[in-house]
Amino acid sequence: MKVIFSSKNMYFVKPIKKYAEFYTENINNVEIYRWISSNPRNYTINEEINWIKSIKYEPVFTIFTKNKEIIGNISFNSIKNNIGVIGIWITPSMQNKHYGREAMERMIKYGFEKMNMKRINITVFENNKKAIKCYESIGFKKYRTVKNVKDGIGNITNNIYMKIERK
Ligand SMILES: CC(C)(COP(=O)(O)OP(=O)(O)OC[C@H]1O[C@@H](n2cnc3c(N)ncnc32)[C@H](O)[C@@H]1OP(=O)(O)O)[C@@H](O)C(=O)NCCC(=O)NCCS
């Protein structure tokens, strides 16, 4: 396990092939894909292995608890003009335990302090109440709404764009 950095209760680890089965199970789980894409599809383990191989410079981390239990992924999906866009998922059985909040806070610190970002964005479906609550508790503010988008199970909702700025 190659730990890149850590926070109080978790390690942020380089993604490797050994974790591909965990990624595949989660990305194909409705409780994950319904919230992260308007056009979900089923991924194979080989696609996940290829995804791991394709990671070059983007900061993508697999999250482990300090008991070495694998619980999710967090990444900057794009970085442009010192603005990073975060993507995150926590495996369903480990949600609602504040791991998401702690992981986001640590990733924001990494973005601001190590990657010189001036602002970090996240996009969330408006019906993803848990995620919005989590991001607001960290200090993210809504700055844009795109109406009438489909979530990953075909429900019509809005896309909420949120941001946090470096102080
Ligand atoms: C969104 C996600 C990363 C949040 O991580 P998490 O560890 O579950 O969240 P946290 O426990 O840190 O915070 C969740 C908060 O929402 C609250 N909450 C839970 N269900 C809720 C609901 N239905 N409505 C409103 N608030 C809710 C919790 O009580 C908690 O608030 P609190 O801090 O006041 O106790 C995680 O749930 C997840 O991976 N979800 C599926 C994929 C996803 O949505 N990814 C993000 C796409 S933008």
The ligand as an ORCA input file, in Angstrom:
! r2SCAN-3c Opt
* xyz 0 1
  C     -21.530     11.945     -1.014
  C     -20.544     11.168     -0.143
  C     -19.140     11.293     -0.703
  C     -20.582     11.794      1.271
  O     -19.741     11.067      2.101
  P     -20.298     10.505      3.495
  O     -19.159      9.959      4.255
  O     -21.453      9.573      3.239
  O     -20.894     11.855      4.134
  P     -20.704     12.459      5.570
  O     -21.028     11.405      6.594
  O     -19.377     13.129      5.676
  O     -21.811     13.614      5.556
  C     -23.123     13.347      5.184
  C     -24.073     14.330      5.865
  O     -25.353     14.236      5.234
  C     -26.340     13.913      6.202
  N     -27.352     13.120      5.504
  C     -27.412     11.790      5.300
  N     -28.501     11.476      4.563
  C     -29.147     12.650      4.308
  C     -30.331     13.001      3.611
  N     -31.071     12.077      2.999
  N     -30.681     14.321      3.551
  C     -29.936     15.274      4.133
  N     -28.780     14.997      4.820
  C     -28.414     13.704      4.906
  C     -25.585     13.182      7.291
  O     -26.280     13.217      8.509
  C     -24.293     14.027      7.332
  O     -24.548     15.266      7.959
  P     -23.901     15.664      9.380
  O     -22.471     15.975      9.097
  O     -24.670     16.867      9.828
  O     -24.045     14.473     10.270
  C     -20.968      9.656     -0.033
  O     -22.200      9.547      0.632
  C     -21.024      8.963     -1.380
  O     -20.014      8.496     -1.862
  N     -22.231      8.879     -1.993
  C     -22.431      8.153     -3.251
  C     -21.663      8.738     -4.427
  C     -21.803     10.229     -4.489
  O     -22.848     10.788     -4.230
  N     -20.690     10.887     -4.857
  C     -20.640     12.344     -4.952
  C     -21.217     12.824     -6.228
  S     -21.146     14.610     -6.354
*
